[in-house]
Amino acid sequence: MVSFLDSDRTLVVAPHPDDGLLGGLLQQAFAAGIQVRFCLGPMADDNPWAQRYCEYRWAIGAEERRRWGQRQQQEALKAIAVLGGNADYARFMNFPDQGPIF
């Protein structure tokens, strides 16, 4: 069990929407009323092998990748809510996955 102060705040910076969800720690922070904010990097739109497996498809184009990235973001928001957090406090930077950001 982690001890929190009333003044504690937490910022989770994660390179992918699902990387920063440190379940147990976040659940304890939410239960303690700690302010938790999320800054999530790429859209997670370029993971073709996982997408092929989950969607039973071989060909993956730009539209399918965009949809996959949106799905990953929605799953991250749901995970935050399930753990007891406020998904409104998550911000997605929407950088291209495995691509240049500038």
C-alpha positions in Angstrom: 0.0 0.0 0.0 1.3 3.4 -1.0 0.8 6.4 1.3 -0.3 9.6 -0.3 -0.4 13.2 1.0 -3.5 15.4 0.6 -1.5 17.7 -1.6 -0.2 14.9 -3.9 -0.8 15.1 -7.6 0.4 12.8 -10.3 1.1 13.1 -14.0 1.4 9.9 -16.0 3.3 10.4 -19.3 3.1 7.3 -21.5 4.5 6.6 -25.0 1.4 4.6 -25.9 -2.2 4.8 -24.5 -1.9 1.4 -22.7 1.7 1.9 -21.4 0.9 4.2 -18.5 -1.9 2.3 -16.9 -0.1 1.1 -13.8 -3.2 -0.6 -12.4 -2.6 -1.1 -8.7 -0.8 2.2 -8.1 -3.3 4.2 -10.0 -6.2 2.5 -8.3 -4.8 3.4 -4.9 -4.2 7.0 -6.0 -7.8 7.3 -7.3 -9.2 5.8 -4.1 -7.1 8.3 -2.1 -8.6 11.2 -4.1 -5.3 12.1 -5.7 -5.4 14.3 -8.8 -4.1 12.1 -11.7 -3.6 13.5 -15.2 -2.5 11.6 -18.3 -0.4 12.7 -21.3 -0.5 9.9 -23.8 1.8 10.0 -26.9 1.3 8.2 -30.2 -2.1 7.0 -31.4 -0.9 3.4 -31.2 -2.1 3.1 -34.8 0.8 1.1 -36.2 0.7 -2.3 -34.6 -0.2 -4.5 -37.6 0.4 -7.9 -36.1 -1.9 -7.3 -33.1 -4.5 -5.8 -35.4 -4.3 -8.7 -37.8 -4.8 -11.2 -35.0 -7.7 -9.3 -33.3 -9.5 -8.5 -36.5 -8.8 -11.6 -38.5 -7.5 -9.6 -41.5 -4.2 -9.6 -43.4 -4.4 -6.3 -45.4 -4.3 -3.2 -43.2 -4.5 0.2 -44.9 -4.6 3.8 -43.6 -8.3 3.7 -42.6 -7.8 0.4 -40.7 -4.8 1.8 -38.8 -6.7 5.0 -38.0 -9.6 3.0 -36.6 -7.2 0.8 -34.6 -5.6 3.9 -33.0 -9.0 5.2 -32.0 -9.8 1.8 -30.5 -6.6 1.8 -28.5 -7.4 5.3 -27.2 -11.0 4.3 -26.2 -9.6 1.2 -24.4 -7.2 3.4 -22.4 -10.0 5.7 -21.4 -12.1 2.8 -20.3 -9.2 1.4 -18.2 -8.8 4.7 -16.4 -12.5 4.7 -15.6 -12.5 1.1 -14.5 -9.6 1.9 -12.1 -11.7 4.7 -10.6 -10.2 7.7 -12.4 -11.7 10.4 -14.5 -11.1 9.8 -18.2 -11.7 13.5 -18.9 -8.2 14.1 -17.5 -6.5 12.1 -20.3 -4.9 14.0 -23.2 -3.7 12.3 -26.4 -0.9 13.9 -28.3 -1.8 11.9 -31.4 1.8 11.6 -32.6 2.1 9.0 -35.5 3.1 5.7 -34.1 6.7 4.8 -35.0 7.0 8.0 -37.0 8.6 11.4 -36.6 6.8 13.8 -34.3 8.2 17.0 -35.6 
